[in-house]
Amino acid sequence: MGNIVAIVGRPNVGKSTLYNRLIGERQAIIDDTPGVTRDRQYGMTFWNGKNFIVVDTGGFVEGSDDVFETAIRSQVKIALEEASIILFMTDVTTGITDLDEEVADMLRRSKKHVILVVNKADNSQRMMEANEFWSLGFDEAYFISSLTGSGTGDLLDAVAEHITEDPPEESELPRFAIVGQPNVGKSSLLNALLGEERNIVTDVAGTTRDTIHTTYNKFGKEFIVLDTAGIRKKSRVHENLEFYSVMRAIKAIEECDVVLLMVDAQTGIEAQDMSIFRLAQRRHKGIVILVNKWDLVSKETNTARDFEQEIRQRIAPFDDVPVLFISVVEKQRIFKAIEAALEVHENRTRKIKTSQLNEVMLEAIERNHPPAHRGKMIKIKYVTQLPLYYPAFAFFCNHPKHVKENYKHYLENQLRKNFNFTGVPIEIFFRQK
């Protein structure tokens, strides 16, 4: 899947501002203190008919200036390994610095597609000065102002052109990805499933960098597990563990059918878990939530039911998702987790006969009509499932633009009530008859 775009560059060149422009929301915190962007580091954007994920590497550095330099080096390395397009950001007001030269050197040696972005070129004088950046040796350069947005449209056009949105491979076997924050127990779950210790850390140069796909065949069940936890080289600086694991999670979500999101029972569902959840949801992946280390939680203070309710409140409105309490260490309910994932996969590929769909849904519409729009009655005549790799339905009606969001939720709930789509995001479209 060629659609992860990473923004790299030294501190304070405006990475977060550009990220916000590309994502179209003020998601990251913008502040002049280096290392402040801790908040939102990745999001989806849609441009010229292409979906892609933008990662702001600036969100992953804290510490003093010298720490910065090593952190940035290792980030550029990780970005080169995991992303498909690199936006290398520089700042015309400071000119080319030594660190820019160094990053440029790393990027030029790679095989990845790199686009040079010269920021703060917001008047004709600076536009002239920006020309010196051609000396960094990249074929493609855009002079922009991420604050005012000038030039960002052309930049997005260029990015979209290089995005290859492959239709998901039709894999015979369901593909599961185990994702979650560092130390939540992803590798241990993998090992428990495979029943063998996998040799994860190797110091051999050139160890394969790609996600390992392991075909699992036991107890009459067959599927593929993507190992996103492994193959971290020992030499990796731990400061970048978070960045590294986020990049792996994004990549794994792209490659799988069902996401097994592992959450630590001791901390509950955190902001980073929610980001992963929403990303999986927007990419129409199946989702199963696994609460690990349940054996360590004192049962007096927190019952599974309360905990589950809390999770469902956080993930609402899409809360029709299996939540399982497991303990990898004690091998509790691990196979339950796999059964749930297989069921979710089945739900995601479920096709409903048009006749059956209309019978059920037209009756539900009869019971509860869409609210009229400015005195105009909205009539839904017919519904059909679209031939996509995830559940999507088209409702044909006379005023498709005027169907309210809450009525859309009603229809989704009816679909969920009558057909099993647990763990799977549903798309609903209204079309002119």
C-alpha positions in Angstrom: 0.0 0.0 0.0 1.8 3.1 -1.1 0.0 5.8 0.9 1.9 6.8 4.0 3.4 10.3 3.7 5.9 11.5 6.3 6.9 15.1 6.9 10.5 15.3 8.1 12.9 18.1 8.8 14.7 19.9 11.6 12.7 21.6 14.5 10.7 24.8 13.9 10.6 24.7 10.1 6.8 24.5 10.3 6.1 20.7 10.1 3.0 20.9 12.3 1.6 23.8 10.5 1.9 22.0 7.2 0.5 18.9 8.8 -2.6 20.8 9.9 -2.9 22.3 6.4 -2.8 18.8 4.8 -5.1 17.3 7.3 -7.4 20.3 7.2 -7.9 20.7 10.9 -5.9 22.4 13.6 -5.0 19.2 15.2 -1.5 19.6 16.4 -0.6 22.2 19.0 1.5 24.9 17.4 4.0 26.6 19.6 7.4 28.0 19.2 9.0 25.8 21.9 10.7 22.9 20.2 9.2 19.6 20.8 5.8 20.8 21.7 3.8 18.9 19.1 2.9 16.0 21.3 -0.7 15.9 20.5 -1.8 14.6 17.1 0.9 13.0 15.0 -1.0 11.4 12.1 -4.3 11.7 10.3 -6.1 10.9 7.1 -6.4 13.2 4.2 -8.3 12.9 0.9 -7.1 14.8 -2.2 -7.9 14.3 -5.9 -9.7 11.1 -5.2 -6.8 9.6 -3.2 -6.7 8.8 0.5 -3.4 9.0 2.3 -2.1 9.1 5.8 0.1 12.0 6.8 2.6 11.6 9.6 4.1 14.6 11.4 7.4 13.4 12.7 7.8 16.6 14.7 5.3 15.1 17.1 7.9 12.7 18.4 10.8 14.6 19.6 11.5 16.0 23.1 14.6 17.1 24.8 17.7 19.3 24.3 19.2 20.4 21.0 21.8 17.7 20.7 19.2 15.0 21.5 17.2 16.6 18.7 19.9 16.0 16.2 20.2 12.3 16.9 16.4 11.9 17.3 15.9 13.5 13.9 18.4 11.3 12.3 16.8 8.2 13.6 13.4 9.5 12.7 14.4 10.1 9.1 15.7 6.5 9.1 12.4 5.2 10.3 10.4 7.4 8.0 12.5 6.1 5.1 11.8 2.5 6.1 8.1 2.9 6.7 6.6 5.7 4.5 6.1 5.7 0.8 6.6 9.5 0.2 8.8 11.8 2.2 8.2 15.6 2.4 11.5 17.1 3.4 10.8 20.5 5.0 13.2 23.4 5.2 12.8 27.1 6.0 13.8 29.9 3.6 14.3 32.4 6.5 17.2 30.4 7.9 18.7 29.3 4.7 20.3 25.8 4.4 21.7 24.7 7.7 24.2 21.9 8.4 21.4 19.7 9.7 19.4 20.3 6.5 22.5 19.2 4.5 22.8 16.1 6.6 19.2 15.1 6.3 19.3 15.8 2.6 22.2 13.5 2.3 20.4 10.7 4.0 17.3 11.2 1.8 19.2 11.4 -1.4 20.8 8.0 -0.7 17.4 6.3 -0.3 15.3 4.9 -3.0 12.1 6.6 -1.7 10.3 9.4 -3.4 11.3 12.7 -1.7 9.7 16.0 -2.3 11.5 19.1 -1.0 9.3 21.7 0.6 10.7 25.2 1.3 8.5 26.9 3.8 7.9 30.5 4.7 8.3 31.6 1.1 5.5 34.2 1.5 6.8 37.2 -0.5 8.6 37.7 -3.8 12.0 38.4 -2.1 11.8 35.0 -0.2 10.6 33.2 -3.3 13.9 34.3 -5.0 15.9 33.2 -2.0 14.2 29.8 -2.0 16.0 29.0 -5.2 19.2 28.3 -3.3 17.5 25.1 -2.0 17.7 23.5 -5.4 21.4 23.0 -4.5 20.2 20.2 -2.1 19.8 18.1 -5.2 16.1 17.1 -5.3 14.2 17.0 -8.6 10.9 18.1 -7.1 10.6 21.2 -4.9 7.7 23.3 -3.8 8.0 26.8 -2.3 5.1 27.3 0.1 3.9 29.2 3.1 2.2 26.6 5.4 0.8 29.5 7.5 -1.1 31.1 4.7 -1.5 27.9 2.7 0.0 29.3 -0.5 1.5 26.6 -2.6 0.1 23.7 -0.5 -2.5 22.9 -3.2 0.2 22.2 -5.8 2.1 20.2 -3.2 -0.9 18.1 -2.5 -1.4 17.5 -6.2 2.1 16.3 -6.5 1.7 14.0 -3.5 -1.6 12.6 -4.8 0.1 11.8 -8.1 2.6 9.6 -6.5 0.1 7.7 -4.3 -0.8 4.3 -5.5 -4.1 3.3 -4.0 -4.0 -0.4 -4.7 -7.3 -2.1 -4.2 -6.8 -4.4 -1.2 -5.4 -7.7 -2.4 -8.0 -10.4 -2.4 -6.3 -12.7 0.1 -7.8 -16.1 0.5 -7.0 -16.0 4.2 -8.0 -13.3 6.6 -5.2 -11.0 7.8 -5.1 -9.9 11.4 -2.8 -7.2 12.8 -2.1 -7.0 16.5 -1.6 -3.3 17.2 -1.4 -1.2 20.4 1.1 0.9 22.4 4.6 -0.3 23.2 4.7 -2.9 26.0 1.1 -3.8 25.9 2.0 -7.4 25.1 1.8 -7.6 21.3 4.8 -10.0 20.9 3.7 -12.1 23.8 0.3 -12.5 22.3 1.9 -13.5 19.0 4.1 -16.0 20.7 1.2 -17.4 22.8 -0.7 -17.9 19.6 2.1 -19.5 17.7 3.1 -21.4 20.7 6.8 -20.7 20.1 9.2 -18.0 21.0 9.9 -16.1 17.7 13.4 -14.8 17.4 12.6 -11.1 17.2 15.7 -9.1 17.7 18.6 -9.8 15.3 21.6 -7.6 14.9 22.4 -8.7 11.4 22.5 -5.8 9.1 19.7 -5.8 6.5 17.3 -7.9 8.5 14.1 -7.7 6.6 12.3 -4.5 7.5 8.8 -5.6 6.3 6.0 -6.7 8.5 6.3 -10.5 8.9 3.3 -12.4 7.8 2.9 -15.6 9.6 0.3 -18.1 8.4 -1.4 -19.7 11.4 -3.0 -23.0 11.0 -4.3 -24.7 14.2 -7.5 -26.2 15.5 -9.0 -26.1 12.0 -8.5 -22.3 11.7 -6.3 -20.7 9.2 -5.4 -17.0 9.0 -2.4 -14.7 8.6 -1.0 -12.7 11.5 1.0 -9.6 10.8 3.8 -9.2 13.3 4.2 -5.5 13.8 6.0 -5.7 17.1 9.1 -7.5 16.0 12.4 -6.8 14.2 13.4 -3.7 16.1 17.1 -3.5 15.8 18.8 -3.4 19.2 20.6 -0.2 18.3 17.4 1.7 18.0 17.3 4.7 20.3 14.4 4.2 22.7 13.3 7.8 22.5 11.9 7.0 19.1 10.1 3.8 20.2 6.8 5.7 20.2 7.3 7.1 16.7 8.5 3.7 15.4 5.5 1.9 16.9 3.0 4.4 15.5 4.5 4.0 12.0 4.3 0.2 12.4 0.7 0.4 13.5 -0.3 2.6 10.6 1.3 0.3 8.2 -0.2 -2.8 9.7 -3.7 -1.3 9.6 -3.2 -0.6 5.9 -2.2 -4.2 5.3 -4.8 -6.1 7.3 -8.5 -7.0 7.3 -9.0 -7.1 11.1 -7.2 -5.0 13.7 -6.8 -6.6 17.1 -6.3 -3.5 19.2 -4.6 -4.3 22.5 -5.3 -2.0 25.4 -3.6 -2.2 28.8 -6.1 -2.9 31.5 -4.1 -0.9 34.0 -4.3 2.3 32.0 -7.5 1.9 30.2 -8.1 3.2 26.6 -5.8 6.2 26.0 -5.6 8.9 23.4 -3.1 7.0 21.3 -5.4 3.9 21.4 -8.3 6.1 20.3 -6.3 7.4 17.3 -5.5 3.9 16.2 -9.1 2.9 16.6 -10.4 5.9 14.6 -7.8 5.3 11.9 -8.9 1.6 11.6 -12.5 2.7 11.5 -11.9 5.3 8.7 -10.0 2.6 6.7 -13.0 0.3 7.0 -11.1 -2.4 8.9 -12.7 -4.9 11.2 -11.9 -4.2 14.9 -11.6 -6.3 18.0 -10.5 -4.7 21.3 -8.4 -6.9 23.6 -7.9 -5.7 27.1 -4.7 -7.3 28.2 -3.2 -7.8 31.7 -6.7 -8.1 33.2 -5.1 -10.5 35.7 -3.3 -7.5 37.3 -6.4 -5.4 37.9 -7.9 -5.5 41.4 -11.5 -6.8 40.8 -13.0 -4.9 43.7 -12.4 -1.5 42.1 -13.2 -2.4 38.6 -15.5 -5.0 37.2 -15.2 -6.1 33.6 -18.7 -4.8 32.9 -17.9 -1.3 34.1 -14.6 -1.3 32.2 -16.3 -2.5 29.0 -19.0 0.2 29.4 -16.3 2.8 29.7 -14.6 1.6 26.5 -17.9 1.6 24.6 -18.6 5.2 25.7 -15.2 6.2 24.4 -15.5 4.6 21.0 -19.1 5.6 20.4 -20.9 6.0 18.1 -19.2 3.0 16.5 -19.5 0.8 19.6 -20.7 -2.5 18.1 -17.2 -3.9 18.6 -16.2 -7.1 20.5 -14.3 -6.3 23.7 -12.5 -9.2 25.3 -10.6 -9.4 28.5 -7.5 -11.5 28.1 -4.3 -12.3 29.9 -1.5 -13.3 27.6 0.7 -14.4 30.4 -1.9 -16.8 31.8 -3.1 -17.6 28.3 -6.6 -16.6 29.2 -9.2 -16.2 26.4 -6.5 -16.0 23.7 -8.4 -18.3 21.4 -11.6 -16.5 22.2 -9.8 -13.5 20.7 -9.0 -15.3 17.5 -12.6 -16.6 17.2 -13.9 -13.1 17.6 -11.5 -11.8 14.9 -12.6 -14.6 12.5 -16.2 -13.7 13.1 -15.5 -10.0 12.5 -13.8 -10.9 9.3 -16.8 -12.9 8.2 -19.0 -9.9 9.1 -16.8 -7.7 7.0 -17.3 -9.8 3.9 -21.0 -10.5 4.5 -23.1 -9.9 1.4 -26.9 -9.5 1.9 -29.4 -10.4 -0.8 -31.1 -7.3 -2.2 -34.6 -8.8 -1.7 -33.9 -9.5 2.0 -32.3 -6.1 2.5 -35.3 -4.3 1.1 -37.7 -6.4 3.0 -36.1 -5.6 6.3 -35.0 -2.0 5.7 -38.1 -0.7 3.9 -40.1 -1.9 6.9 -37.7 -0.1 9.3 -38.1 3.1 7.1 -41.9 2.7 7.2 -41.8 2.5 11.0 -39.7 5.7 11.2 -39.7 8.0 8.2 -36.8 10.4 7.4 -37.7 13.8 8.7 -39.0 16.1 6.0 -36.7 18.9 4.7 -38.4 22.3 4.4 -41.7 20.7 4.0 -40.5 18.2 1.3 -41.1 14.6 2.1 -38.1 12.4 1.7 -39.0 9.0 0.3 -36.5 6.2 0.3 -37.6 3.6 -2.4 -34.9 1.0 -2.6 -31.6 -0.2 -1.0 -28.8 -2.2 -2.3 -25.4 -3.3 -1.0 -22.4 -2.0 -2.9 -19.8 -4.4 -4.3 -17.0 -3.2 -2.0 -14.6 -5.1 0.2 -16.4 -3.7 3.3 -20.1 -3.3 4.1 -21.5 -0.3 2.2 -25.1 0.4 1.3 -26.8 2.8 -1.1 -30.3 4.0 -0.3 -32.1 5.5 -3.3 -34.3 8.4 -2.6 -35.7 11.7 -4.0 -33.6 14.2 -2.0 -30.4 12.4 -1.1 -28.6 15.6 0.0 -31.3 16.4 2.7 -31.2 13.2 4.7 -30.0 14.1 8.2 -27.1 12.6 10.0 -29.1 11.2 12.9 -31.4 9.4 10.4 -28.3 7.8 8.9 -27.4 6.5 12.4 -30.9 5.1 12.7 -30.5 3.2 9.4 -27.1 1.9 10.5 -28.5 0.7 13.8 -31.3 -1.1 11.9 -28.7 -2.8 9.7 -26.7 -3.8 12.7 -29.8 -5.1 14.5 -31.0 -7.2 11.7 -27.7 -8.5 10.2 -24.5 -9.3 12.0 -22.0 -6.5 11.3 -20.3 -6.6 14.8 -16.8 -5.1 14.7 -17.1 -3.7 11.2 -17.6 0.0 10.2 -20.6 0.4 7.8 -20.8 3.1 5.1 -24.2 4.5 4.0 -24.7 6.5 0.9 -27.8 8.3 -0.3 -28.3 8.4 -4.1 -30.8 9.9 -6.5 -33.2 7.3 -7.8 
